[in-house]
Amino acid sequence: MSVFSLVDFFPRFLRSRKREAALKLAANWPVLTAKLLTSIVVPKDIAAEEGSVLQAMQVESAYYFTLDGNYYGGHARSIPLSDSEAHRLVPQLAEDTPIQIRYNPQNPDETHTFATDNPGFPYVIWPM
């Protein structure tokens, strides 16, 4: 293993463990319906290890929801896609498209999205 691989491995490993722990906690949070604002194509997140070399993009969708009269928001991401796949999906994601999200009852600014909560969504959601 080269020095560069080790330098890259440790931060990625620590980030992956932190993300997995957060997702495990979020699995027990309440679910509610949020609405999409806008969607864009972004480079694949370094933690998204799925996909081939050609699947280097993700669709990122901003969403919002209201809780007790306050507005909150977050982002959902697709699994890795090719550039053309991602750009074909964006027009299908109209503003106000519903998406199921999980929120932390103690801190509603902390949200996560899961594919299992959104089986009919236009893209497969990468848990984040």
N, C-alpha and C positions, 0 to 999 in steps of 0.2 A: 504494500500500500504506500503510495507516495505521500510526501509531506502535505501536498495540497489536498489530497483526499481526506487526511486526518483533520486538517484545519476546517474543512467543509463538513465533515461528519459530525463533530461534537455539537456545534450550534444547531444543526438540523435535528440531531437526536434529541437534544433538550427541548427544542420547540415542538417536536412531535409528541414527546411525553406530556408536555404541558397541554397541548391541544387535545390529546386523548383523555386526559383527566377532566378537562372542561366539558368535553362531549359526554362523558359518563355522568357527570353531575346534571347536565342539561336534559338528559333523557327522562328525568323525573319532574321537570318543570312543567307548569301549565302550558297548554297549547291555545293559541288564538289565531284568528285570521288577520293578516296584514294585507296591504295593497302595494303593488309595485309602483314605483315612480318612473324609473328609467333603467335601461339595460345597455351595457357597452361590452365590447370585446377587450379583454386584458391578457397580458402574458400569463402563462401558467404559474401558479404559486409554487414556490420551491418545495413546499411540503406535499404537494399533490404528485405523488409518485406514480399514479396510474397513468395509463396511456402510452403510446409509442413516441418515438422521436418526432414524428410528424404531428402529433397532437400536443402542440405547444401553446395553445390558447385556452381561455375559459371565458364564459359569459358571466359578467357580474351584474346583478340586479339590485338596485337600491329599493328598499321598501320602508313603509311607515305603518304605524298603528296607533290607536288611542287607547288609553287606559286611565280611568278615573279623571277624564277631562284633559289629560296631558298627552302630548305627542311624543312618540319614540320612534326609533328607526334602526336599520341595520342593512346588511348586505347578504345576498345569497350568491353562491357561485356554482357553475356547472362543473361536472367532471371535465377533465382535459378533452379538448376537441381540436380538430384541424382548423386552420384559419377560415376556410370556406364554410365548414359546418357551423362554426360560431357566428359568422356573419349572416348565414341563412336563418338562424334562430332569432336574432335580435328583432326583426320586424314582427314576429309572432308574439312578442312580449309587450302587449299594449299596457299603457298606464292604467292603473286600478285593477290589473289582473290579480285575483286573490292568491295568496300563498300562506300556508300554515307555518307558523313559527313558534318556537318555545322561548319563554322569557323568564328571567330570574325574578321571583316575586319581591325579593328584598332590593333588587336593583334592575328595574325594567329596561335600562339602557344596555344590559347584557342579554344578548339574544343569540340563538342558534337555529339553524334550519337543518332538517333531515329529509332524505329522500323518502323514507317510510311514511312520513306525515303528508307527503305530496305525490301520491302515485300517478296522478294524471297531469302533472306539471309539464310544460313543453320541453324541459330538459331534465336530465338526471342531476339531482342536487348533490354536490360534493359537501359533506358535512364540515361545517366550519363554525 
